């Protein structure tokens, strides 16, 4: 295993075992729930908005290491971003994890989210990596639920 792959694996394990922003957000003004009935992953994303900017974000749920780590890193990546910035980031992340990014795309441009750059090689894991992101989009769109 390359040194970078080892660091990536360690980051996923760390965020899975001790996810950041893993709590209920009582002051949330938007909330959505995501479910993947095929594997049993579940996530609830809570948002506190300041105009069109996410001022606070948290999540709760259960699932595999990829699912929890993705939700944890997502919360760190989108806090204080505008809705448009989040939509753009989600688009880049989604293309990366589905293998649809063009050859000029540098996963490192996504910072810590680059840890998921190899997910496209495991199609069954793509939904694990994107479920929290789809749930975030549902919350931003004031939808209550998303099924994967």
LOLONU-671651 format. One record per residue (C-alpha): x, y, z; residue number from 1. Coordinates in Angstrom, 2 decimals, m for minus. Layout:
<recs>
X	Y	Z	resi
X	Y	Z	NUM .
...
</recs>
This chain:
<recs>
X	Y	Z	resi
0.00	0.00	0.00	1 .
1.40	3.42	m0.89	2 .
2.02	5.94	1.86	3 .
m0.77	8.20	0.57	4 .
m3.24	5.28	0.45	5 .
m2.36	4.46	4.04	6 .
m2.97	8.05	5.12	7 .
m6.30	8.05	3.29	8 .
m7.36	4.82	4.95	9 .
m6.36	6.21	8.35	10 .
m8.39	9.40	7.76	11 .
m11.50	7.38	6.89	12 .
m11.11	5.18	9.96	13 .
m10.56	8.21	12.22	14 .
m13.66	10.03	10.94	15 .
m15.71	6.84	11.15	16 .
m14.74	6.09	14.75	17 .
m14.96	9.69	15.95	18 .
m17.08	11.60	13.45	19 .
m16.94	15.38	13.63	20 .
m20.19	17.31	14.11	21 .
m22.02	14.11	15.09	22 .
m24.92	15.48	17.11	23 .
m28.42	16.89	16.93	24 .
m28.45	20.57	16.08	25 .
m31.35	21.98	18.16	26 .
m31.26	25.36	16.38	27 .
m31.50	23.77	12.92	28 .
m33.88	25.46	10.54	29 .
m33.52	22.73	7.90	30 .
m33.29	18.99	8.28	31 .
m33.43	15.96	5.99	32 .
m33.13	12.21	6.41	33 .
m31.34	9.85	4.05	34 .
m31.77	6.08	3.80	35 .
m30.06	3.39	1.80	36 .
m32.34	0.37	2.19	37 .
m29.88	m1.94	0.41	38 .
m27.20	m1.63	3.07	39 .
m29.09	m0.07	5.99	40 .
m27.13	3.21	6.14	41 .
m29.13	6.10	7.60	42 .
m28.24	9.74	8.12	43 .
m29.98	12.89	9.31	44 .
m28.42	16.21	8.29	45 .
m29.20	19.35	10.30	46 .
m28.55	22.86	8.96	47 .
m28.64	26.31	10.50	48 .
m28.71	28.87	7.71	49 .
m27.64	32.50	7.72	50 .
m29.27	33.78	4.56	51 .
m27.88	31.58	1.77	52 .
m24.87	30.49	3.85	53 .
m24.59	27.40	6.09	54 .
m23.65	28.78	9.49	55 .
m23.82	25.43	11.29	56 .
m24.16	21.81	10.23	57 .
m24.38	18.53	12.11	58 .
m25.44	14.98	11.43	59 .
m26.49	11.77	13.13	60 .
m26.91	8.30	11.80	61 .
m25.52	4.84	11.42	62 .
m23.73	3.09	8.64	63 .
m20.46	1.81	7.32	64 .
m17.10	3.52	7.74	65 .
m17.30	5.17	4.29	66 .
m20.76	6.56	5.01	67 .
m19.89	8.02	8.41	68 .
m16.51	9.37	7.31	69 .
m18.07	11.00	4.26	70 .
m20.73	12.70	6.39	71 .
m18.13	13.86	8.90	72 .
m15.78	15.29	6.27	73 .
m18.73	16.81	4.41	74 .
m19.78	18.80	7.50	75 .
m16.27	20.21	7.80	76 .
m16.11	21.06	4.10	77 .
m19.41	22.93	3.73	78 .
m19.65	24.96	6.93	79 .
m19.74	28.69	6.14	80 .
m20.21	28.06	2.41	81 .
m23.06	29.49	0.37	82 .
m25.65	27.23	m1.22	83 .
m24.07	27.82	m4.65	84 .
m20.61	26.92	m3.31	85 .
m22.01	23.73	m1.74	86 .
m23.74	22.72	m4.97	87 .
m20.51	23.24	m6.90	88 .
m18.49	21.26	m4.32	89 .
m21.05	18.44	m4.37	90 .
m20.82	18.31	m8.18	91 .
m17.04	17.98	m8.06	92 .
m17.20	15.39	m5.27	93 .
m19.88	13.38	m7.07	94 .
m17.91	13.32	m10.33	95 .
m14.82	12.17	m8.43	96 .
m16.50	9.30	m6.58	97 .
m18.43	8.10	m9.63	98 .
m15.36	8.19	m11.89	99 .
m16.94	10.84	m14.14	100 .
m14.29	13.52	m13.49	101 .
m12.32	14.49	m16.56	102 .
m8.62	13.70	m16.89	103 .
m7.65	17.26	m15.87	104 .
m9.39	16.97	m12.48	105 .
m7.06	16.92	m9.48	106 .
m8.70	15.21	m6.48	107 .
m6.35	17.14	m4.18	108 .
m8.30	20.29	m5.14	109 .
m11.03	18.97	m2.81	110 .
m8.71	18.89	0.20	111 .
m9.49	16.11	2.66	112 .
m12.38	14.95	0.47	113 .
m9.73	13.54	m1.90	114 .
m9.64	10.58	0.49	115 .
m12.66	9.26	m1.43	116 .
m11.02	9.49	m4.87	117 .
m10.76	5.71	m5.22	118 .
m14.40	4.97	m4.36	119 .
m15.40	4.86	m8.05	120 .
m13.47	1.57	m8.30	121 .
m16.02	0.02	m5.89	122 .
m19.46	0.85	m7.35	123 .
m21.31	m0.57	m4.34	124 .
m19.54	2.04	m2.15	125 .
m20.51	5.06	m4.25	126 .
m23.90	5.33	m2.53	127 .
m22.17	5.05	0.86	128 .
m19.91	7.98	0.01	129 .
m22.67	10.16	m1.47	130 .
m25.68	9.50	0.76	131 .
m24.89	12.32	3.23	132 .
m24.29	14.69	0.31	133 .
m27.63	13.85	m1.31	134 .
m29.26	14.33	2.10	135 .
m27.56	17.71	2.44	136 .
m28.95	18.71	m0.96	137 .
m32.42	17.61	0.16	138 .
m32.12	19.78	3.29	139 .
m30.97	22.75	1.19	140 .
m33.98	22.20	m1.08	141 .
m36.27	21.97	2.00	142 .
m37.07	18.33	1.26	143 .
m37.45	16.06	4.24	144 .
m36.15	12.75	2.93	145 .
m34.04	11.07	0.29	146 .
m33.87	7.37	m0.58	147 .
m30.78	6.02	m2.26	148 .
</recs>
